Amino acid sequence: MKDIETDRLILRRFKLSDLSDFYEYAKNPNVGPNAGWDFHKSKEESLLILRNFILSDEVWAIELKTEKKVIGSIGLHRDRKRDNKEAKMLGYVLSENYWGKGYATEASKALIEYAFMELSTDILSVYHYPFNERSKNVILKCGFVYEGTLRKATVNYDGNIYDDCCYSMTREEFFMQRG
């Protein structure tokens, strides 16, 4: 896992000192449920998750350079919906205070490039719930291809079952988009 720098962001490993920033966005009830997890009820809950992020080679903190503040997270995970060891899944979450400014798209494009240029990724998937239009917009701006909707595919933290809108980008598509 390496640091990745964009014009406005640094994608880097989480640190314990990120706890306040992490809790600030993770406690917002408008953030987690859109990504499939419950909002955090305490700093202690955030600390447990943060410790796992620190140990992980899959999750980067999204740091806004101008504020030196963590405003979200982004990850490359094994895609459990594909039986292909070279398939990865992109996931991201951003503080509501920073929605609509292009940060999720900027971070996603940087991680897409990393997945195809530096890892042996064959196909990169990304999913959103039908009600998450903001995430859909990020996905489309990044150039993913809509595959379809996997109906009643995900049991959420609250026991509700949701459809997954499925998108992907193959290695070949990535290089074709680059020109």
C-alpha positions in Angstrom: 0.0 0.0 0.0 1.5 3.3 -1.1 0.5 6.9 -0.7 -1.2 8.3 -3.8 -1.3 12.1 -4.4 -3.7 14.0 -6.6 -4.2 17.7 -7.2 -6.2 18.2 -4.0 -5.9 14.9 -2.1 -3.5 12.5 -0.5 -4.6 8.9 -0.2 -2.7 7.3 2.6 -2.7 4.7 5.3 -4.9 5.7 8.3 -3.2 6.7 11.6 -4.5 6.8 15.2 -4.3 10.6 15.0 -7.1 10.5 12.4 -9.7 9.3 15.0 -11.4 12.7 15.4 -11.7 13.3 11.7 -12.9 9.7 11.1 -15.5 9.9 13.9 -16.7 13.3 12.6 -17.9 11.9 9.3 -18.7 8.3 10.5 -21.2 9.5 13.1 -23.3 11.3 10.5 -26.5 9.3 9.8 -26.4 10.5 6.2 -23.0 8.9 5.5 -22.7 5.3 6.6 -26.1 3.9 5.6 -25.5 5.0 1.9 -22.4 2.8 2.0 -24.1 -0.1 3.8 -22.9 0.5 7.4 -24.6 2.0 10.4 -23.4 5.4 11.6 -21.0 5.3 14.6 -22.5 5.9 18.0 -19.2 6.6 19.8 -15.6 7.5 19.3 -14.8 4.1 20.9 -16.7 2.4 18.0 -14.8 4.4 15.5 -11.5 3.6 17.2 -12.1 -0.2 16.8 -12.8 0.2 13.1 -9.9 2.7 12.7 -7.5 0.1 14.2 -8.6 -2.4 11.5 -8.1 0.2 8.8 -4.6 0.8 10.1 -3.7 -2.9 9.8 -5.4 -3.2 6.4 -3.7 -3.0 3.0 -7.1 -2.3 1.4 -8.3 1.0 2.9 -6.8 4.5 2.4 -7.6 7.7 4.2 -8.7 10.5 1.9 -6.8 13.6 3.2 -7.7 17.0 1.9 -4.3 18.7 1.3 -5.4 22.3 2.1 -6.9 21.4 5.4 -4.6 18.4 6.4 -7.9 16.7 7.3 -9.2 13.2 6.6 -12.5 13.7 4.8 -13.3 10.1 3.9 -11.9 6.7 3.0 -11.5 4.6 -0.1 -10.6 1.0 -0.7 -9.8 -1.8 -3.0 -11.3 -5.0 -1.8 -11.7 -8.6 -3.0 -14.9 -8.6 -5.0 -17.0 -11.3 -3.3 -19.4 -11.3 -6.2 -16.8 -12.5 -8.7 -14.9 -15.8 -8.6 -11.8 -14.3 -10.1 -8.8 -13.8 -7.9 -7.7 -10.7 -9.9 -11.1 -9.0 -9.5 -11.2 -6.1 -7.1 -14.0 -3.9 -5.8 -13.8 -0.2 -5.3 -15.6 1.3 -2.3 -15.5 4.9 -1.0 -17.2 7.1 1.6 -16.9 10.9 2.0 -17.9 13.3 4.7 -21.2 15.0 3.9 -19.5 18.4 4.3 -17.4 17.6 1.2 -20.1 16.2 -1.1 -20.5 17.7 -4.5 -17.0 19.1 -4.8 -15.5 16.2 -7.0 -13.4 14.7 -4.2 -14.9 11.2 -4.5 -14.4 11.2 -8.2 -10.8 12.5 -7.9 -9.9 9.9 -5.3 -11.6 7.1 -7.2 -9.8 7.9 -10.5 -6.5 7.8 -8.7 -7.2 4.4 -7.1 -8.5 3.0 -10.4 -5.2 4.0 -12.0 -3.3 2.4 -9.2 -5.4 -0.8 -9.5 -4.7 -1.3 -13.2 -1.2 0.2 -13.4 0.4 -1.2 -10.3 -1.6 -4.2 -9.2 -2.6 -7.2 -11.3 -6.2 -6.2 -11.4 -8.1 -7.8 -14.3 -11.5 -6.3 -13.6 -12.6 -3.6 -11.1 -16.2 -3.6 -9.9 -18.2 -1.0 -8.0 -21.7 -1.1 -6.6 -24.3 1.3 -5.2 -27.8 1.0 -3.8 -30.6 2.2 -6.1 -31.3 5.2 -3.8 -27.7 6.4 -3.8 -27.6 8.8 -6.8 -24.5 10.6 -5.6 -22.5 7.4 -5.8 -24.0 6.5 -9.2 -22.7 9.9 -10.5 -19.2 9.3 -9.2 -19.2 5.8 -10.9 -20.4 7.2 -14.2 -17.8 10.0 -14.1 -15.1 7.4 -13.6 -16.0 5.6 -16.8 -17.5 2.3 -15.4 -19.8 0.2 -17.5 -23.3 -0.6 -16.1 -23.7 -4.4 -15.9 -27.2 -4.5 -14.4 -28.9 -4.7 -11.0 -28.4 -7.7 -8.8 -31.8 -7.9 -7.1 -32.1 -8.5 -3.4 -28.3 -9.0 -3.2 -27.1 -7.4 0.0 -28.3 -7.8 3.6 -27.6 -4.5 5.3 -26.4 -3.9 8.9 -30.1 -3.3 9.8 -31.3 -6.5 8.3 -32.9 -4.8 5.2 -32.2 -6.4 1.9 -31.2 -4.2 -1.0 -30.5 -4.4 -4.7 -27.0 -3.8 -5.9 -26.5 -1.7 -9.0 -23.4 -3.3 -10.6 -20.7 -1.6 -12.7 -17.3 -2.7 -13.8 -14.2 -1.7 -15.8 -11.9 -4.2 -17.3 -8.1 -3.8 -17.7 -8.7 -3.4 -21.5 -11.4 -0.7 -21.0 -9.1 1.2 -18.6 -6.3 1.4 -21.2 -8.7 2.2 -24.0 -10.1 5.2 -21.9 -6.5 6.4 -21.4 -6.0 6.6 -25.1 
